[in-house]
Amino acid sequence: MTFEGFNPDAIQFFRELGENNNRDWWLANKARYEANVRQPILDLIDALSGDYGTVKTFRPNRDTRFSANKDPYKDQISFVAYGPSGNACYLQLSADGLFVAGGYWQPGKDQLERFRALVDDNKLIGDLEATIDEIASAGFELSREGALKTAPRGFDPEHPRIDLLRLKSLAISKSIPVEEWFFAKDALERIRHEWDTVMTWNDWVSSNIGATTEPARF
């Protein structure tokens, strides 16, 4: 099927799930989830297929084994496309709207070392700063998740770019509250535009940082 926007009921579905996160409610509304939430996402994935990398979708069930939150179902639906060097384009739909992200969410130690060396190099920093300005103009921010509270070992706490040196994630993100275009035919074009901005960042990290050489994490 052709992607012609999300179904408005997807937003309502997640609002109701927030109040009824239990197996009985889920089973009673599973057909609704499949038709109004999951199918449009599958249509969107099909429309984006091949342009941004290898796509992985996520199960609606939460892994509650090591979480204090025991709600059995996720309050969102999402998927990710991985590029050849491991960077990603991510999209999530929830009652709050869309969350768009990308880059290296959990970079390897070797990747962080290369990033910090570049940040510390006055001859190379200009291209990174220009890229950050470009994505910022489109509403994206660098992820501060897990950022160090102090300077990395070997760097001056008074370094002029200490905020960049403290980063532990090489990812960017943007939240978009629910808007009418979500449910219109031009949603695909708008989502492509957002992911193309993510690809500006992905191209930079691929060219300047590259894939990790560390063993895969499980």
Secondary structure by P-SEA (a helix, b strand, c coil): cccccccaaaaaaaaaaaacccaaaaaaaaaaaaccccaaaaaaaaaacccccbbbbbbccccccccccccccccccbbbbbcccccbbbbbbccccbbbccccccccaaaaaaaaaaaaccccaaaaaaaaaaaaaacccccccccccccccccccccccccccccccccccccccccccccccaaaaaaaaaaaaaaaaaaaaaaccccccccccc
